[in-house]
Amino acid sequence: MPIAFEDVSFSYHAPATKKRAKKGVSAARKGAPPPPEAWALKDIDFCLEDGEFFGIAGHTGSGKSTLIQHTNGLLHPTVGRVLVDGQDILDKKEATRARSKVGLVFQYPEYQLFAATVYDDVAFGPRNMGLAPDAVDACVHEALAQVALDFDTVQGRSPFELSGGQQRRVAFAGVLAMKPSVLVLDEPVAGLDPAARRDFLGLITGFHDEGLTVVIVSHNMDDLARLCDRILVLKEGEMLMLGTPEEVFSHEGALREVGLGVPAAQRMANSLKGAGLDLEGGLYDTARLADSLAALYHAAVR
Amino acid sequence: MTAAATEDIHIDFEATGFTYDGEAFVLDGIDLVVEEGSFVCILGGNGSGKSTLAKHINALLLPDEGRVAVFGADTRDERSVYFIRSNAGMVFQNPDDQLVASLIENDVAFGPENLGVPTDKMRQRVTEALAQVGLQGFEKRETHALSGGQKQRVAIAGVLAMDPRILILDEASAMLDPRGRRGLLRVCCELNAQGMTIVMITHFMEEASLADRVVVLDAGRIALDGVPSKVLTQTEQLAGLNLQAPFACRLSGELQRRGVPVATHVSEDDLKEELCRLLSKT
């Protein structure tokens, strides 16, 4: 289920109007255009492909959260269109359909838990979709299994009695219970310790392996480099770069300018190359950098 | 100045135990002395007791066992709490939870105003505090229009306006982007250079490498304690404590495993220098 952004611009001062929504056309809004600094997104044009692992990076206020809220019609473009499966989601019916197919997990999702028991929290979405109790039950079982929580242990407990990491798993399960085909995660491992980060990123990789399209917003360049097929870098609401990790992280200077960086191993490789060491191009992770440096060393001492 | 304020020892945990529910001890026999002017980083996995420990420093939590003394004053002594809180300021994780006013100067002035500082002196303190965090001239700006990193710096300015001697940061950079994190760290280093005692709770190893002491907690106990070059280089122990050694240490380790004779470095610059020396002979 591809999601296509077609020349999308968005301003919080000039959101899409009801009238536009009714007509289902995406003509530019009438009246004076918003001032240039008011654009939260400007000329966003790309297509999220089926089965992709897609990363979004950018400094605070670069439009990352605004962009992901366009993927399932929580926000509508001021200019341009968002097509989910070829259908403009400005249309109310299409937006509703998109919402059941594109699961959004916000930052610190555990803050949004609300029900008296874990079961009710996870069941909220499926129940809202009008599923029969049996089907809801199956959804909850499956979703809790997907996030590696034991159904019998947690289902009757209050989510607020659980640890922070478990709460976040419950929040993930609430979105997975809707059986989305695209999962959009805003900073899914923020605030977790390194071991918990690894566990959660492992879970997310697992969802992707099972066929979900995954979009992940992150400040962690190491994670993005390791996990993503493509990375979109935003700068003040505009697309600064879009490409494979290798392409994106070859521009260390430009990334630094927008307050980001490159993965630690890449940074070290670039810096060693700058100091005159004979390292090849391409993307480096810790193991590859160690291999290359060891080869240089052993060649030198031979 | 009270007599206690002349003590060199700022923070003194003696066999401190704490439990939220009367069963599980979140702090379990903490002995820790922090001296004036030091920059201490507290590390530990989720649930290791880091934040609980931090909240003991300014009497937000009181020990169930042992004692905590700040400037020689017992945190359980109600008469000392006011003195302790005005000298040990704390900044928390979420920038949006900590600002109380819509105008920056009002927000920074909130603390001193409550202390009854006269208006003239207060203005001066607000101006100074904003300068200390690199936000000169931001007095009349509105807090909601700031970035997360700027909001955290305003929160720090609010603490600095109280003229404290200890600044405690409880994962204050967790929600910031890399630039915001670097800015916050720079402010902490500058304040420390001016003599402020800094206690920083974090998950980020690169931040810990800048401290002059690192304390690692595990299940409410101190697992490791020492200078960064001693503690952060213990790659395997750290992994066992749900932490990850800084990148330079991990790369050093990978190189050693491949037969390259480098020392284990905490700083990337130091590792780079050694590699250049070693490899540029070709």
Contacts between the chains, C-beta under 8 A, distances in Angstrom:
chain1	res1	chain2	res2	distance
A	59	B	147	8.0
A	59	B	177	4.9
A	59	B	178	8.0
A	59	B	179	5.9
A	60	B	147	4.8
A	60	B	148	5.1
A	60	B	149	6.9
A	60	B	176	7.2
A	60	B	177	4.7
A	60	B	180	6.2
A	61	B	147	5.8
A	107	B	175	7.9
A	163	B	46	7.2
A	163	B	47	6.2
A	164	B	46	6.0
A	164	B	47	7.8
A	165	B	46	6.1
A	190	B	174	6.5
A	190	B	175	6.4
A	191	B	93	7.2
A	191	B	171	7.1
A	191	B	174	5.0
A	191	B	175	7.4
A	191	B	203	7.9
A	192	B	46	6.4
A	192	B	203	7.6
A	193	B	44	7.6
A	193	B	45	4.1
A	193	B	46	4.7
A	193	B	203	5.5
A	193	B	242	5.0
A	193	B	243	6.8
A	194	B	45	7.8
A	194	B	203	6.9
A	194	B	242	6.3
A	194	B	243	5.5
A	194	B	244	4.0
A	195	B	45	6.0
A	195	B	242	3.5
A	195	B	243	7.6
A	196	B	45	7.4
A	196	B	46	5.7
A	196	B	242	7.2
A	219	B	177	5.1
A	219	B	178	5.8
A	259	B	177	6.1
A	259	B	178	6.1
A	259	B	179	3.1
A	259	B	180	7.8
A	260	B	177	7.6
A	260	B	178	6.0
A	260	B	179	7.7
A	261	B	178	5.8
A	264	B	247	3.8
A	264	B	268	7.5
A	265	B	247	7.2
A	265	B	251	7.1
A	267	B	268	7.5
A	268	B	247	7.4
A	268	B	251	6.7
A	268	B	268	6.1
A	268	B	271	7.6
A	268	B	272	6.6
A	271	B	268	7.8
A	271	B	272	5.7
A	272	B	272	6.3
A	272	B	275	6.3
A	272	B	276	7.1
A	275	B	272	6.9
A	275	B	276	5.0
A	275	B	280	7.6
A	276	B	276	7.6
A	276	B	280	6.3
A	277	B	275	7.3
A	277	B	276	6.9
A	277	B	279	5.7
A	277	B	280	6.9
A	278	B	282	7.6
A	286	B	247	7.2
A	286	B	250	5.9
A	286	B	251	5.7
A	286	B	254	5.9
A	287	B	254	6.6
A	289	B	251	6.6
A	289	B	254	8.0
A	290	B	251	6.3
A	290	B	254	3.7
A	290	B	255	5.4
A	290	B	257	7.7
A	290	B	258	5.8
A	290	B	260	8.0
A	291	B	258	7.1
A	293	B	255	6.1
A	293	B	258	7.9
A	293	B	260	6.4
A	293	B	275	6.5
A	293	B	279	7.0
A	294	B	255	6.4
A	294	B	258	3.7
A	294	B	259	6.6
A	294	B	260	5.3
A	296	B	279	5.2
A	296	B	282	7.1
A	297	B	259	7.6
A	297	B	260	4.7
A	297	B	278	6.6
A	297	B	279	6.1
A	298	B	259	7.1
A	299	B	282	7.2
A	300	B	279	6.3
A	300	B	281	6.1
A	300	B	282	4.5
